[in-house]
Amino acid sequence: MKVQFLGANQQVTGSCYFLETEDIRLLIDCGLYQERAFLERNWAAFPVPPETIDCLLLTHVHLDHSGLIPKIVREGFSGRIIATPATAELLSIVLCDAARIQEEDAAYKKKRHKKEGRRGPYPEIPLYTEAEAEEALKLVWTAPYEKTIPLGRSVLARFRDAGHILGSSMIELTVKEIKRHLKIIFTGDIGQWNKPLVRDPSVSERAEVVIMESTYGDRDHEDPADEETMLAEIINQTARAGGNVVIPVFAVERAQELLFHLSRLVREKRIPHLPVFLDSPMATDVTEVFLHHPECLDEETLSLFRSGQSPFKFSGLKFTRTQEESKAINSYRGSCLIMAGSGMCTGGRIKHHLVQNISRPESTILFVGYQAKGTLGRQILEGQAEVRIFGQQHLIRAKVRQIQAFSGHADRSDLLKWLGKFTIPYPQVFLTHGEKEVSSSLKNHLARKLTRDVVVPVYRETRDWS
């Protein structure tokens, strides 16, 4: 058995692994790169000839795990794409939306660059089209949590709840070759315990190899019990100043989790009555998908639905679908709260709302998810004096805040808790999906606390267990 690390190595996005056994060639995830320094990898030829890959196993739908699927299908991949039922339903929304945004952005950049008399660093065409996304979706098969699925003669696969977003999974592979039997776990993104909406992460007791995310491996989040209080304080302060709260959100999970908390703050009258706009057609569609998959929801959320108190409906909430509705938000007079994608400000409607608010001292830009290096969100969060949006420089005068407790990722304590469930001998651990300094920090911490057999692999590194 061989594993090649094809993304999210000493950086966060582009999650992808290639696994080869005696009789089958698999991909685990096929994610889009979102950090500016690695964008060229999205356009490069795939490192493994796509037509030679038998199957793709998908941990969850976030674009940094799924966003290159239509491209490899166009380049020749024709095998099964296997995911949980919730992930499969969400994938049709996420990939088609991503394709539409790419088509719109490509047309806009081509027009702008022509006007400016220059060319951009990447082709002025979409990475893939909506038609190509729809073609890729024809290959999707579903597998429920905990069911064992044979892949070829040598591999058994099992999807286990990762507690990260709706339908997210850890993928457990049992590889049985002539010379060796091995259990390997790809964690995908591990969620936090005791979060609303989805269930807690599954735990395991035995594996020889674990390939684990490390996004927040060097720190702990704020106390989750304080996240609603912090959110209420930010909203109240901004409303008193007469500004808007602008929140870049990931359309899957972060938007719905914020709705959950906002609905409670509204019911308990802890924030003023003000319009709350969810300005994301995709997030609106995703919110509906939650209702189709009660098997993924935690008991607190199920109890709310049973009592008739939907966490996705409250006074003042407005869902906007059309561009006209989105533009109309800018003409609203008075304070409001605007949630829009993308979560790292790399595209979508959030950029338009940033243009309207980022130079207003009375407004607040609130981050509730991870911001990868080189993204517009990271530039704002790091305190730059000005940023470039749609080809124009904008001074940052708005207040910039962050609540890490809203993250869907486990922090360092949670990662240690998850790994601590394994029995001795501990598995060999490969840390991915984290910036180099962060993964190295977690590696050193694990060496002191738990196990010394920890590796931070580099891009395209191959490990062989033959």
C-alpha positions as CSV (number, residue, x, y, z in Angstrom):
1,M,0.0,0.0,0.0
2,K,1.2,3.5,-0.9
3,V,-0.2,6.9,0.0
4,Q,0.8,10.1,-1.8
5,F,0.0,13.4,-0.3
6,L,-1.4,15.6,-3.0
7,G,-2.7,18.7,-1.1
8,A,-3.2,20.5,2.2
9,N,0.4,19.7,3.0
10,Q,2.0,22.4,5.3
11,Q,-0.9,24.6,4.2
12,V,-4.7,24.3,4.6
13,T,-6.6,24.0,1.4
14,G,-6.5,21.6,-1.6
15,S,-7.1,18.4,0.5
16,C,-6.3,15.3,-1.6
17,Y,-4.7,11.9,-1.1
18,F,-3.9,9.1,-3.5
19,L,-3.9,5.6,-2.2
20,E,-2.7,2.6,-4.2
21,T,-3.0,-1.1,-3.3
22,E,-2.4,-4.3,-5.1
23,D,-5.6,-4.0,-7.1
24,I,-7.2,-0.6,-6.7
25,R,-6.3,3.1,-7.0
26,L,-8.3,5.6,-4.8
27,L,-8.5,9.3,-4.2
28,I,-9.6,10.6,-0.8
29,D,-10.9,14.1,-1.5
30,C,-10.1,16.4,-4.4
31,G,-10.1,19.9,-3.1
32,L,-9.7,23.4,-4.5
33,Y,-6.7,25.5,-3.5
34,Q,-7.8,28.8,-2.1
35,E,-4.5,30.4,-0.8
36,R,-3.1,32.8,-3.3
37,A,0.3,31.2,-3.2
38,F,-1.0,27.9,-4.4
39,L,-3.7,28.9,-6.9
40,E,-1.6,27.7,-9.9
41,R,-2.1,24.1,-8.7
42,N,-5.8,24.4,-9.6
43,W,-4.9,25.0,-13.3
44,A,-2.0,22.4,-13.5
45,A,-2.5,18.9,-14.8
46,F,-3.6,16.6,-12.0
47,P,-0.5,14.7,-10.5
48,V,-2.1,11.3,-11.1
49,P,-3.6,10.6,-14.5
50,P,-7.4,10.8,-13.7
51,E,-8.4,8.0,-16.1
52,T,-6.3,5.6,-14.0
53,I,-8.1,6.3,-10.7
54,D,-10.8,3.7,-9.8
55,C,-12.8,5.5,-7.1
56,L,-13.0,8.8,-5.2
57,L,-14.1,8.9,-1.5
58,L,-15.3,12.3,-0.3
59,T,-15.1,13.3,3.3
60,H,-17.4,16.4,3.0
61,V,-18.5,19.1,0.5
62,H,-16.4,22.1,1.5
63,L,-14.6,23.3,-1.7
64,D,-11.2,22.8,-0.3
65,H,-12.1,19.1,-0.2
66,S,-14.4,18.8,-3.2
67,G,-13.8,21.7,-5.5
68,L,-11.6,20.1,-8.2
69,I,-13.9,17.1,-8.8
70,P,-15.4,18.5,-12.1
71,K,-11.9,19.3,-13.4
72,I,-10.6,15.7,-12.9
73,V,-13.8,14.3,-14.5
74,R,-13.3,16.5,-17.5
75,E,-9.7,15.2,-17.6
76,G,-10.7,11.6,-17.7
77,F,-11.8,10.3,-14.3
78,S,-14.9,8.1,-14.7
79,G,-15.0,6.0,-11.5
80,R,-17.5,6.2,-8.6
81,I,-17.6,9.2,-6.3
82,I,-18.7,7.8,-2.9
83,A,-20.1,10.0,-0.1
84,T,-22.7,10.0,2.6
85,P,-26.3,10.8,1.5
86,A,-26.2,14.3,3.1
87,T,-22.9,15.0,1.4
88,A,-24.2,13.8,-1.9
89,E,-27.2,16.1,-1.7
90,L,-25.1,19.1,-0.7
91,L,-22.5,18.4,-3.4
92,S,-25.0,19.1,-6.2
93,I,-25.6,22.6,-4.7
94,V,-22.0,23.4,-3.9
95,L,-20.3,22.4,-7.2
96,C,-22.9,24.0,-9.4
97,D,-22.7,27.2,-7.3
98,A,-18.9,27.2,-7.5
99,A,-19.1,26.7,-11.3
100,R,-21.6,29.6,-11.7
101,I,-19.3,31.9,-9.6
102,Q,-16.3,30.9,-11.6
103,E,-18.1,31.6,-14.9
104,E,-19.2,35.0,-13.6
105,D,-15.8,35.9,-12.2
106,A,-14.0,34.9,-15.4
107,A,-16.4,37.1,-17.5
108,Y,-15.9,40.0,-15.0
109,K,-12.1,39.7,-15.0
110,K,-11.9,39.4,-18.7
111,K,-14.0,42.6,-19.1
112,R,-12.0,44.5,-16.4
113,H,-8.6,43.4,-17.7
114,K,-9.6,44.4,-21.3
115,K,-10.6,47.9,-19.9
116,E,-7.3,48.1,-18.0
117,G,-5.2,46.9,-21.0
118,R,-3.6,43.9,-19.1
119,R,-3.9,40.2,-18.5
120,G,-4.3,38.4,-15.2
121,P,-1.9,35.6,-14.0
122,Y,-4.5,32.9,-14.7
123,P,-6.6,32.1,-17.8
124,E,-9.6,34.3,-18.1
125,I,-11.9,31.3,-18.3
126,P,-13.7,29.3,-15.6
127,L,-11.8,26.4,-14.0
128,Y,-14.9,24.4,-15.0
129,T,-18.5,25.2,-16.1
130,E,-21.8,24.4,-14.6
131,A,-22.4,21.8,-17.3
132,E,-19.1,20.1,-16.3
133,A,-20.2,20.2,-12.6
134,E,-23.5,18.5,-13.5
135,E,-21.6,15.9,-15.5
136,A,-19.4,15.0,-12.5
137,L,-22.5,14.6,-10.3
138,K,-23.6,11.7,-12.4
139,L,-20.8,9.7,-10.9
140,V,-21.9,10.1,-7.3
141,W,-22.9,7.1,-5.2
142,T,-24.0,7.2,-1.5
143,A,-22.9,5.2,1.5
144,P,-24.5,5.6,5.0
145,Y,-22.5,6.0,8.1
146,E,-21.0,2.9,9.6
147,K,-21.7,0.6,6.6
148,T,-18.7,-1.4,5.4
149,I,-18.1,-1.1,1.6
150,P,-15.8,-3.4,-0.3
151,L,-13.6,-1.6,-2.8
152,G,-11.8,-4.1,-5.1
153,R,-10.4,-7.2,-3.4
154,S,-8.1,-5.5,-1.0
155,V,-9.9,-2.5,0.6
156,L,-12.9,-2.2,3.0
157,A,-14.2,1.4,3.5
158,R,-16.4,2.8,6.3
159,F,-17.7,6.3,6.6
160,R,-17.8,7.6,10.2
161,D,-19.4,10.9,11.5
162,A,-16.7,13.6,11.7
163,G,-19.0,16.1,13.5
164,H,-17.7,19.0,11.3
165,I,-20.6,19.8,9.0
166,L,-23.8,18.1,7.8
167,G,-22.8,14.8,6.3
168,S,-19.1,15.1,7.0
169,S,-17.1,11.9,7.6
170,M,-13.9,10.3,8.6
171,I,-13.0,7.6,6.2
172,E,-11.7,4.4,7.7
173,L,-10.0,2.0,5.3
174,T,-9.0,-1.6,6.1
175,V,-6.4,-2.7,3.6
176,K,-5.8,-6.5,3.3
177,E,-2.9,-7.3,1.1
178,I,-0.8,-10.6,0.8
179,K,2.0,-9.3,2.9
180,R,0.2,-6.9,5.2
181,H,-3.1,-5.9,6.8
182,L,-3.5,-2.3,7.8
183,K,-6.2,0.1,9.1
184,I,-5.8,3.7,8.0
185,I,-8.1,6.6,9.0
186,F,-8.4,9.8,7.0
187,T,-10.0,12.2,9.4
188,G,-11.1,14.9,6.9
189,D,-12.0,17.8,9.1
190,I,-12.8,17.0,12.7
191,G,-15.5,19.0,14.4
192,Q,-15.8,20.2,18.0
193,W,-17.7,18.4,20.8
194,N,-21.0,19.8,22.1
195,K,-21.7,22.1,19.1
196,P,-25.3,22.7,17.9
197,L,-26.8,21.2,14.8
198,V,-24.6,18.1,14.1
199,R,-23.6,15.2,16.2
200,D,-20.2,14.9,18.0
201,P,-17.2,13.4,16.2
202,S,-16.9,9.6,16.1
203,V,-13.9,8.1,17.9
204,S,-11.8,5.0,17.2
205,E,-9.7,2.8,19.3
206,R,-7.4,1.2,16.9
207,A,-5.6,2.0,13.6
208,E,-2.0,1.7,12.4
209,V,-2.1,5.0,10.5
210,V,-4.0,8.2,11.0
211,I,-3.9,11.1,8.5
212,M,-5.3,13.9,10.6
213,E,-6.1,17.6,10.1
214,S,-4.3,20.2,12.1
215,T,-5.9,23.5,11.2
216,Y,-6.0,24.8,14.8
217,G,-3.3,22.5,16.1
218,D,-1.4,25.3,17.9
219,R,-4.3,26.8,19.9
220,D,-7.5,26.4,21.7
221,H,-10.7,28.3,20.8
222,E,-12.6,30.5,23.2
223,D,-15.0,28.8,25.7
224,P,-17.9,27.8,23.5
225,A,-20.2,28.9,26.3
226,D,-19.1,32.5,25.6
227,E,-19.7,32.6,21.9
228,E,-23.3,33.8,22.0
229,T,-22.4,36.5,24.6
230,M,-19.5,37.7,22.3
231,L,-21.8,37.7,19.3
232,A,-24.5,39.7,21.2
233,E,-21.9,42.2,22.4
234,I,-20.6,42.8,18.8
235,I,-24.1,43.2,17.4
236,N,-25.2,45.6,20.2
237,Q,-22.1,47.7,20.0
238,T,-22.4,48.0,16.2
239,A,-26.1,48.8,16.3
240,R,-25.5,51.6,18.8
241,A,-22.9,53.1,16.5
242,G,-25.3,52.9,13.6
243,G,-23.3,50.5,11.5
244,N,-23.7,47.1,10.0
245,V,-22.3,43.7,11.1
246,V,-20.9,42.0,8.0
247,I,-20.1,38.3,8.4
248,P,-18.3,36.2,5.7
249,V,-19.8,32.7,6.1
250,F,-19.3,29.3,4.6
251,A,-22.7,28.4,3.1
252,V,-22.5,24.9,4.6
253,E,-22.8,24.8,8.4
254,R,-21.4,28.2,9.5
255,A,-24.4,30.0,8.1
256,Q,-26.8,27.6,9.7
257,E,-25.0,27.6,13.1
258,L,-25.1,31.4,13.1
259,L,-28.9,31.2,12.4
260,F,-29.2,28.8,15.4
261,H,-27.5,31.3,17.8
262,L,-29.2,34.4,16.3
263,S,-32.6,32.8,16.7
264,R,-32.0,32.2,20.4
265,L,-30.6,35.8,20.9
266,V,-33.7,37.2,19.2
267,R,-36.2,35.0,21.2
268,E,-34.4,36.0,24.4
269,K,-34.3,39.7,23.4
270,R,-30.6,39.9,23.9
271,I,-30.1,41.8,20.7
272,P,-32.2,44.6,19.2
273,H,-34.7,43.9,16.5
274,L,-32.9,44.5,13.3
275,P,-32.9,43.0,9.8
276,V,-30.7,39.9,9.4
277,F,-29.9,39.1,5.7
278,L,-28.7,35.7,4.6
279,D,-27.4,36.9,1.3
280,S,-26.5,33.6,-0.3
281,P,-28.7,31.5,-2.5
282,M,-26.5,28.5,-1.8
283,A,-26.8,28.9,2.0
284,T,-30.5,29.2,1.6
285,D,-30.6,25.9,-0.3
286,V,-28.3,24.2,2.1
287,T,-30.5,25.2,5.0
288,E,-33.3,23.3,3.4
289,V,-31.1,20.2,3.1
290,F,-30.7,20.1,6.9
291,L,-34.4,19.3,7.1
292,H,-33.9,16.2,4.9
293,H,-31.3,14.6,7.1
294,P,-32.4,14.2,10.8
295,E,-29.9,11.3,11.1
296,C,-27.1,13.9,11.1
297,L,-28.6,16.3,13.7
298,D,-27.9,16.4,17.4
299,E,-30.6,16.0,20.0
300,E,-30.8,19.7,20.9
301,T,-31.6,20.6,17.3
302,L,-34.1,17.8,16.9
303,S,-35.9,18.9,20.0
304,L,-36.2,22.4,18.7
305,F,-37.8,21.1,15.5
306,R,-40.1,18.8,17.4
307,S,-41.3,21.8,19.5
308,G,-42.0,23.9,16.5
309,Q,-39.1,26.3,17.2
310,S,-37.1,26.1,14.0
311,P,-33.6,27.5,14.6
312,F,-33.6,28.7,11.0
313,K,-36.6,31.0,11.3
314,F,-37.0,34.1,13.4
315,S,-38.3,37.7,13.3
316,G,-36.3,39.9,11.0
317,L,-34.6,37.1,9.0
318,K,-34.6,37.7,5.3
319,F,-33.3,35.2,2.7
320,T,-32.1,36.9,-0.5
321,R,-31.7,34.9,-3.7
322,T,-31.5,37.3,-6.7
323,Q,-28.8,39.9,-7.4
324,E,-31.5,42.6,-7.2
325,E,-32.4,41.6,-3.7
326,S,-28.7,41.5,-2.8
327,K,-28.1,45.0,-4.2
328,A,-31.1,46.3,-2.3
329,I,-29.5,45.6,1.0
330,N,-27.1,48.5,0.3
331,S,-30.0,50.9,0.2
332,Y,-31.2,49.9,3.6
333,R,-31.0,52.8,6.1
334,G,-30.2,51.7,9.7
335,S,-28.2,48.9,11.2
336,C,-28.5,45.4,9.9
337,L,-26.6,42.1,10.0
338,I,-25.4,40.7,6.6
339,M,-24.1,37.1,6.2
340,A,-22.8,36.3,2.8
341,G,-20.3,34.0,1.1
342,S,-17.6,33.1,0.5
343,G,-16.3,32.3,4.0
344,M,-12.7,33.5,3.2
345,C,-13.9,36.4,1.0
346,T,-12.4,34.8,-2.1
347,G,-15.5,35.4,-4.2
348,G,-19.2,35.7,-4.1
349,R,-21.5,38.4,-2.7
350,I,-19.4,39.1,0.4
351,K,-17.0,41.2,-1.6
352,H,-19.8,43.7,-2.6
353,H,-20.8,44.1,1.1
354,L,-17.2,44.6,2.1
355,V,-16.9,47.4,-0.5
356,Q,-19.9,49.1,1.1
357,N,-18.8,48.7,4.7
358,I,-15.1,48.2,5.1
359,S,-14.3,51.9,5.2
360,R,-17.1,52.7,7.6
361,P,-15.8,53.1,11.2
362,E,-19.3,52.4,12.6
363,S,-19.5,49.0,10.9
364,T,-17.9,45.7,12.0
365,I,-16.4,42.9,9.9
366,L,-16.8,39.7,11.9
367,F,-15.0,36.5,11.1
368,V,-16.4,33.2,12.3
369,G,-14.3,30.7,10.3
370,Y,-10.8,30.0,9.3
371,Q,-9.0,32.4,7.0
372,A,-6.2,30.8,4.9
373,K,-3.0,32.6,4.1
374,G,-3.2,34.9,1.1
375,T,-7.0,35.2,1.1
376,L,-8.8,38.5,1.3
377,G,-10.2,37.5,4.7
378,R,-6.8,36.8,6.1
379,Q,-5.5,40.2,4.8
380,I,-8.3,42.0,6.6
381,L,-7.9,39.9,9.8
382,E,-4.2,40.6,9.9
383,G,-4.8,44.3,10.2
384,Q,-3.7,45.6,6.8
385,A,-4.4,49.3,6.3
386,E,-6.0,48.7,3.0
387,V,-7.1,45.9,0.8
388,R,-7.8,45.4,-2.9
389,I,-11.3,44.4,-3.8
390,F,-12.5,44.3,-7.4
391,G,-9.3,45.9,-8.6
392,Q,-9.7,48.9,-6.3
393,Q,-7.9,49.8,-3.0
394,H,-10.1,50.3,0.1
395,L,-9.0,51.6,3.4
396,I,-10.0,49.4,6.4
397,R,-11.8,51.7,8.9
398,A,-14.4,49.2,10.1
399,K,-13.8,47.3,13.3
400,V,-12.5,43.8,12.6
401,R,-13.4,41.1,15.1
402,Q,-13.1,37.3,15.2
403,I,-14.9,34.6,17.2
404,Q,-12.9,31.4,16.8
405,A,-15.3,29.3,18.9
406,F,-17.7,29.3,16.0
407,S,-15.2,27.3,13.9
408,G,-16.2,23.9,12.7
409,H,-12.7,22.6,13.4
410,A,-11.5,20.9,16.5
411,D,-8.9,22.9,18.4
412,R,-5.7,21.5,19.9
413,S,-7.4,20.1,23.0
414,D,-10.1,18.5,20.9
415,L,-7.5,16.9,18.6
416,L,-5.7,15.5,21.6
417,K,-9.0,14.2,23.0
418,W,-9.7,12.4,19.7
419,L,-6.3,10.9,19.4
420,G,-6.4,9.9,23.1
421,K,-9.1,7.4,22.5
422,F,-6.7,5.1,20.7
423,T,-5.3,2.2,22.6
424,I,-1.5,1.5,22.8
425,P,0.3,1.1,20.5
426,Y,-0.7,4.5,19.2
427,P,-1.0,4.9,15.4
428,Q,1.5,6.6,13.2
429,V,0.2,10.1,12.7
430,F,0.5,12.3,9.6
431,L,-0.5,15.9,10.1
432,T,-2.1,17.7,7.2
433,H,-4.5,20.5,6.5
434,G,-2.6,23.1,8.6
435,E,0.0,25.8,8.0
436,K,3.5,24.6,8.4
437,E,4.1,26.4,11.7
438,V,0.8,25.1,13.1
439,S,1.3,21.5,12.1
440,S,4.9,21.6,13.5
441,S,3.7,23.0,16.8
442,L,1.1,20.2,17.1
443,K,3.8,17.6,16.2
444,N,6.0,18.8,19.0
445,H,3.1,18.8,21.4
446,L,2.1,15.3,20.5
447,A,5.7,14.2,21.0
448,R,5.6,15.4,24.5
449,K,2.1,14.3,25.4
450,L,1.1,11.2,23.4
451,T,3.2,9.7,20.7
452,R,6.5,10.4,19.0
453,D,5.6,8.8,15.7
454,V,4.3,12.0,14.0
455,V,5.1,13.2,10.5
456,V,4.3,16.5,8.7
457,P,4.4,15.5,5.1
458,V,5.4,17.7,2.2
459,Y,3.4,18.1,-1.1
460,R,3.6,15.0,-3.3
461,E,5.5,13.0,-0.6
462,T,4.8,9.2,-0.9
463,R,4.7,6.7,2.0
464,D,5.0,3.0,1.3
465,W,3.7,0.2,3.6
466,S,4.4,-2.7,1.3
